[in-house]
Amino acid sequence: MAENENKAVTPQSKGGAVKRTNEKLGFFARVKKWFREMRSELKKVVWPTPRQFGKNTGVALGMMALSAVVLWGFDSLASALVSALLKLTQVG
């Protein structure tokens, strides 16, 4: 009875069972597997056209510039307010 509890139960599918082992792959085998899987995934990627790439880059640069201007404005306003408060609190 104890023997049955230690055995791993693997579900069988209609397409056939996937062989699984408890052995850990070596370093180079894992690296090879990783590159093989990465290559497989990169084949599925839909790459943008040069026109789309340029348009997306322009939008990103524009948003960064706009954000920089807004942050500069808030920083200048906060600096002016702090300076005004410090001048009001100075005695003498």
Buried (B, 14 or more C-beta within 10 A) or exposed (E): EEEEEEEEEEEEEEEEEEEEEEEEEEEEEEEEEEEEEEEEEEEEEEEEEEEEEEEEEEEEEEEEEEEEEEEEEEEEEEEEEEEEEEEEEEEE
